[in-house]
Amino acid sequence: MPEIIWEAPFCAEGNNCFRFGTDSDGKAYIAVDGQEDHYLTDSAEALRTLIRDIKAGKADHLL
């Protein structure tokens, strides 16, 4: 398992809190707060795009 440096939780409306992280290779991670051992990983740009799309309402059912 890579050593991931997690940022403070980001909480959307309601009870949905997510954390973003990076490793020493610059790979990005996203996980539900409190469940950081179950994460998605991709490039930082791919995860930024995912978050932008969610914020734009394109995937609000995910929140």
Residue pairs with C-beta under 8 A, 6 or more apart in sequence:
1 37
2 23
2 24
2 25
2 27
3 23
3 24
4 21
4 22
4 23
4 29
4 36
4 39
5 21
5 22
5 23
6 19
6 20
6 21
6 29
6 31
6 36
7 19
7 20
7 21
8 19
9 17
9 18
9 19
9 33
10 17
10 18
10 19
10 20
11 17
11 18
11 33
12 18
12 63
13 63
14 63
16 32
16 63
17 32
17 33
17 34
18 30
18 31
18 32
18 33
19 30
19 31
19 32
19 33
19 36
20 28
20 29
20 30
20 47
21 28
21 29
21 30
21 31
21 36
21 39
22 28
22 29
22 44
23 29
26 44
27 41
27 42
27 43
27 44
28 41
28 42
28 43
28 44
28 46
28 47
29 39
29 40
29 41
29 47
30 39
30 40
30 41
30 47
30 50
31 37
31 38
31 39
31 40
32 38
40 47
50 59
53 59
54 60
54 62
54 63
